[in-house]
Amino acid sequence: MKINDYNFAGKKAIVRVDFNVPLDENGHVTDDTRIRGALPTLKKILADGGSLIIMSHMGKPKGKVNPKMSLGQIKDVVSKALDAEVTFAPDCAKAAEQAAALKPGEVLLLENLRFYPEEEGKPVGIDKEDPAYDEAKKAMKVAQKEFAKTLASYADVYVNDAFGTAHRKHASTAVIADYFQPENKMLGYLMEKEVQAVDNVLSDIKRPFTAIMGGSKVSTKIGIIENLMDKVDNLILCGGMTYTFAKAMGGNVGDSICELDKLDLALEIMKKAKEKGVNLVIGTDCVAGDAFSNDCNTQICSVMSIPDGWEGLDAGPDSRKAFADAIESAKTILWNGPAGVFEFDNFTAGSRAIADAVVKATKNGAFSLVGGGDSVACVNKFGLADEVSYVSTGGGALLEAIEGKILPGIAAIKG
């Protein structure tokens, strides 16, 4: 069922959102992006004449009540965003009476789901090596189903609008869907957009297709790199992983970040790209610093000959040009990971060159998807988020989707 086609009039809808928003030391929301992202779904339900039960996690309380991670702290922010009064259920598993009393147009916010270990379905307080672990795990799976059943009992309809947790098989993101008929469970607007954006990049490819993979380690991106090899025309590998490739090719990388145990893997990736006809673009020069600091001394040098005591902190001018050339002609673009230590203002040029090229290609009709925490922070820092096609909210979920994995939160609804 599509959310747009569903009439929520007279229905109670339980909606899984991702309200894991950052708070300051006084419990005030410092960035409400995730709350704003869920508003179209929540407002549609209220506008139809439905009542709303909102559930989310916050932080990693590991199955224990922690007041610093209470969703009670964001109740007023949610109320203001929805322009509706929001009541709060201080225990998400004991909210049946409050849910039953809801009238059309009314909103109930449940306490942090992860205050219960059953949400994540992992045994607490027992080591994986313990002989009793397997039994504890089985018992927890049974408890997780009961917890999901309790949450489901509050409502007539289930909506999942939390793409950021779609890769987790948690009670509220996947298991709960078993307790609703197919016509009474659906993805929210935000989830639909995320799924469509991934589909545009991986299935509905307009060529040339350029993927940009940044970040510090080859090892964390290998699954994605391998899945993309069969899809892309150009693959840009940048950021810290540059120096693992340079070292694998016999270069001296000074004090740069480098995975010495992944040199064979780097050579294997280069070999595969050649075999598959993929244009692999790896930085040839860098801005090196004599310390990991914004104010260190810098020099531009080849990635193959970085002096001892110096480390590559950003892509150099030749690399930036090569990146831009591979991006500007593309019709499909995926960007995950920066080209340097963009958090330091003096080392933003590489990431900025990528961002500018992505924006230019987008203006020329390309579909551009930016995802992963650092890339999103990048486009936000440069004020360019509105000039790309889509900025994904789901870090881990997006990466697993690109890797070709089935996301439990989506499979639970789509089958």
N, C-alpha and C positions, 0 to 999 in steps of 0.2 A: 504493500500500500504506500502511495506517495502522500506525504504530509499535506501537499497543496489540495489534494482531492478529498481529504478527510474532514468531516464536520464534527467538531468537538462539542457541539451544543449539548449540555446536560451530562457530559462525560467528565470523569476524573482522569487526568493524564499524569502519569509519573514520568518525569523527564530526567535522564542522566545528562548532566552538563559537566563541563570542566571549569569549575570555579576555584581552581587551585591558584589563586592570585597572590602576588607578593604583598606582604604587609610590613609596615615599619614596626619599631619596638613598642609603639602604643596600640598596635592592632589596627592601624588605618591602612586602607588599600592604597598602594602606590602606583599601580597600573591596572586599569579596569578593562583592558582589551578583551579578555576572555568573557567577561560579563556582557560587554557590548556585543560580542560575537554571537551569543546565544539569544539575544533579544528577538530577532525575527520569529524564531520558533515559539518562544514563550508568549509573545504578544499575539500570535496567530491563535493559539489555544484560548487565550482570554477573550479575544475579539469574537471568536465563534460562540462564546457563552459556556466555555468549559471551565473547570477548576483545575488548579495547577499544584502538583507536588514536585518540588525541585530537590534533586539529590546530587551530591558531589563528594569528592574527597578533598582534603587539603593536607599537603605535606606528607611526611612518612612517620605517623605516630606508632607504627608497628603493633597495631592491635590493642593499644592502650589509650585511655582518655588523656588528652593533653590540652589544657585550656588555651595554650598558645596557638593551637591548630583548630580551634573551634570555629565553625561556620557562623556561629552567633555574632561574630565580629563583623561580618559583612552584610548582615540582615538589612540594615538601613540603606546601604549602597544599592543592594538589589531592589529594595522597595522604591528608591528614588528612580532607578533606571527603568523600572516597569511602570512607574507612576501608579502603584497599587500598594495597599497595605499588605505586608508579609508577616505571617505569624511563624514562630519558630518552634520546632519539635526538638527538645534537648536530648532525646534518645531516638535515633533513627529506627531502632527495632521495636520501639514501644509507642508508635505514633498512630495506632489504629483509630483511636477515638477522635483525635484531631483531624485525621484524614476523612473519617466518616461525616464529620460535622461541616466539611467544606461546602460552601454554596457556589453556584456559578460566578466566575469573576474573582474568586478568592484564591489566595496563594499560601502554601505551606512550604517552608524551607526545612529540610531534615538536617540533623547534626551530621558531622563528618562520618562518612561510611567506614573509613579505615580505623575508627575507634574500635571496630569489631574485627578480629583476625579473620572471621568468616568471609569478609568482603574479598580479601586477596586469596583466601583459601590455602594459606600456608601455615603449617604447625608453628606455634610460638613456644620458645623456651626449650627447644629440643634440637640437638645438633644432627646434621644429615648423616653423620657417621654412627650415630646411636642406633643399636639394633632395633629399638622400638620406633624408629622414625617412620618406617613404611606403614605400620599400623596407625600411627598418629596422623599420617597423611591421608589414609583412607577415611578415618573418622572425621577429619577436617572437610573432606569433599562432601560427606553426608551433611555436615553442619552448614556448609556453604549453600547447599540446595535449600535447606530449611530457611536460611537467612534470606535467600533470593525469593522464596515463596512468600515470606512475611512481607517483604517490600512490594511484591506483586499484588498482594491482597488489598493494598490501599487504593488501587486504581482499576479503571476499565481499559485503559490504553497505555502502552509503553512506547516512549520515544527516546532514542539514543542520539544525542547531539554532542557527544564528547569524543571527537576524533583523536584527541591527544592520548586517550586511554584505550583506543579501539584494538590495540595489539595485545591487550591483557585479557585473559579469560577470568574476569572477576565476577562476583555475584551480580553487581549492578550493570555491568557492561555486556555480559553474554548469557550467564546462567538464567537470569530473570526472564529472558525472552521466551524460554520454554513454557512459561505459565500464561502466555497470551496466544490467542488464535492469530494466524497470519494476517487477517484483516485488521487486527488491533495492535500491531507493532510496526514501527516504521523508523526511518532515519529522519533526523531533524534537518532543517535547511543548511546548517553549517556542515553537517556530515555529508549531505548530498553534494555540496560544493566541493568539499575535499575529495570525495570519491571521484567526482567528475574531473577535477584537476589532475589527479593521478592518472585517470583513464586517458585524458588528452595527451599526457606525456608518454605513457607506455603503450597505449593501444591505437589511439587515433593520431599517429605521428605524421606531421607535415615536415618534409625534408628541405634542407639539411637539419639534422638534430644534433645539437651541441649540449653535452653535459659537463658541468663544472663541479669537480669534487675537490674540496679543500680540507683543511684540518691538519692535525699534527701527525696522525698515524695511518699508515697503509692498512694495518691489521684490522682497524675498526670499520674500514670501508670496503674490505675485500669482497664481501658478498654482493654489495651494490655494484662495484666495478665489474665483477664477473657477469652479473645480470645485464648490465648496460652494454657490454661488449657486443652483444648480438643485436643491439637496437640503434646505437648512435653512429653518426658519421664522424663527429669530432669529440674527443674526450680530453678535457683539460684537467690535469692533476696538479694541484698547487698547494700553497701553505707548507706546513712542516714536513709533509711527506715528500716534497721535492728533494730533500737532502738524503733520504733513504735511496731514492733513485740515482742521485748523483754519486753517492758512495758505491752503489752497486755497479756503476759504470767506471769505477776506478778513480773517482774524484776525491779531493781532500775537502772535507766539509767543516773543518775547524771544530768549533764547539756547538755546531748546529744540532738541533734535535734529530735523532737518527735511530731507526730500529735495526740494529746490527744483525738480529736474527731473522730479518725479513728481506735480506739482500737478494736471495734466490727468488723469492716471491716477486720482487720488483722486476727482475730480469724476465721472469715468466710472463708477467703482465705485458711487458714490452713486446715479447715474442708473439703473444696471443693477438695483440692489437695489429701487428704486422700481418699475421696470417688471415685475420678477418677484414683487413683493409680499412681499419679504423685509424683516422688521423689522430695520433696521440700527441698532445701538446704539453710538454713539461718545461717549466721555467729554465732559462739558460743563464740568467744573471739575477743577482739579488742585491738588496740593500742590507749590508751586514753591519752589526753593531759590536762594540767591544764589551757590552754588558747587556743584560736583559732589563732595559730601562728606557723610558721615553727620551731621556736626556743624554744617552750614551753618545760616544763618537761614532760616526758612520762612514762607510765607504761602499761604492758600488763595485762588485767583483763577480767573476764567473762563479756559478754554483760548483764548478769542478775544482776551483782553487781558492777556497776561503782560508785566509791565514789562521794559524793556531791562535786561540784566545779570542777569536771573533765568531759570531754566529749569524746565520741568515734570519732576518726578521721581517722581510717583505720582498715582494717580487721587484726586480729591477726594470728599467725602462724598456729593454728589448723584450723581456717576458711579457710586460703589459701590452706591448704592441701585438705580439703573437696571440695573446688571449683575445684581445679586441677583434683581431682579424677572424678568428674562429667563431666568434659570437655574433658579430654584426651581420653576417650573411645568413644566419640560421633562421629557420621558421618555427622550430620547437626548441625550447631552452629549459634545462633543469639546473638550478644552482643550489648546491649544498656545501657550505664551508668556505671560509675566507681565504684570501691569498697571503695573509700575513697577520702580524699581531695588531689587528685593527683597533684594539682597545687603547693602544698608544697612538696619540694623534700624529706623531711623526712617522708612523708606519702604516698609514691607511691607503697610500697611493695605489698599491696593487689591487686591493679590494674595491677601491673607488673606480679604477679603470674597468674592472669587471662589471660593476653596477652600472656605470655610464653606458657600456656597450650593450648590456641587457636592455636598458631603457630605450636605447636607440633602435635596437632590433624590434622591440615591442611596438614602437611607434611605426615601424615599417611592416607591421602585420604579424609578427611572430607571437606564439603563445609562450609565455615565460612563467615558470613555477619556481618560486624561491621558498626553500624550506630548511628546517634545522635551526636550532637556537641562534647560532652565531651568524648565519646568513641573514636571518630575520633582523637580528640586532644591527647588522651592517646596514641594510636598506633603511632601517628606522633612523640610524645615526646620520645617514646621508640625506634623510628626508625624501626618499624615493619610493617608499612603499606603495604609494598610489599610482606609480608610473610603470609598474610591472603587472602582468595579467593576474597573478594570484600569489598571495603570501600564505603559506600553510601554517596552521596553528599547532600541528602535531609533529613533534620532533621524532621520537622513537617510532611512532605509528607510520609516519611518512617514510622513514628509512626502510622499515620492514616491508611496506607496500612496494617501494621501488625495487627492493631485493626480490620481489616476486612472491612474498609470503602471503598466506591467507590471514586476514585480520579477524580474530574471533568476534569482535564487536559488530563487524559488518556481516560476517557469515551467519551469526545468530538470527539476523533479521532477513537477510536475502536468501539464506539456505545454501 
